[in-house]
Amino acid sequence: MGEKIFVTGGAGYVGSHICKALAQAGFEPVVYDNFSNGHRAFVKWGPLVEGDIRDGDALDRAMAEHRPQAIIHCAAFIEVGESVKEPARFYDNNVGGAIKVFNAALRAGIENVVFSSTCAVYGAPRYAPMDELHPVAPLSPYGRTKLMIDDTLADLAAHTPLRYVSLRYFNASGADPDGEIGERHQPESHALPLAIHTALGRRKHFSIFGSDYETEDGSAVRDYIHVADLAAAHIAALHALRDGAPSNIFNLGAGIGVSVKQLVDAVQRVSSVKFDVRQESRRAGDAPILVANNAKPKELLKWSPRFHFDAVVETAFAWHSTHEPRIFGNVAR
């Protein structure tokens, strides 16, 4: 096997796809996960260390045993609504845990870190598509924890040997084209899997929140980036750091906006099911449009998304229709 890469949260949705991409690129991923959100069945491409990112001693032991050459830090609580209800828990885990990971890296002499960040750091969009110079003003504790980690990395890069790439995801979507892994959140709150669950009869209806946005069809517009494309960007970021590139921040999105109504149409087309769709009022904090300007990673990381939105829906539907025997949410009985 090649060089070892330490992947916190490597048993999760994005993390597991990154681990597969690492193995395909000749690296050996070492998964570090406490399974609060991850799945043991998703650990397939390297050794597993079960541990919490807030446990500095456990991190030290894992890094001493495996001697990784770099860290990809994905582990975090991600539910925006939960962050509003329990902000202290999110700061403790996301920010406190990240600092423990970075300190353990420095103690182990590891200088390269790729960080799983989010477009939620930008808050309400002032223009679209959004580039990396867009002002940051997160609307939730979740977004603020990610921005604090970005700021922490910037300070560490300025005053320690650590260098980093922060990747600000837009809407991670889809599933492994080979069908080995996919999206499995409990509870599920993301639009695409919820629509698919409705098509599969696992929910009674799908709700569209907001019909009066200043968009073409009145529903909110999002940038759905295939999870395999996200994984490929992490490999590109890792190679850039290994080649001596300076620390940097990149937006990761397909660069194409898709409305919620267009998403519903796509799922109904792929599934051949006309499921019940209900119009609801807007949710507080939802932006009308979030679309990435991905010119910077295209130029500096030589990365471009390969999967179109149809492939996002098709791979997600294939995954959800053949996996997840458990029923989630509001079930049709």
Beta strands, then each sheet from edge to edge (+ up, - down):
strand 1: 4-8
strand 2: 28-33
strand 3: 48-50
strand 4: 70-73
strand 5: 112-118
strand 6: 163-169
strand 7: 171-173
strand 8: 206-209
strand 9: 221-222
strand 10: 224-226
strand 11: 248-252
strand 12: 258-259
strand 13: 277-280
strand 14: 289-290
sheet 1: 3+ 2+ 1+ 4+ 5+ 6+ 11+
sheet 2: 7+ 10+
sheet 3: 8+ 13+
sheet 4: 12+ 9- 14-
end
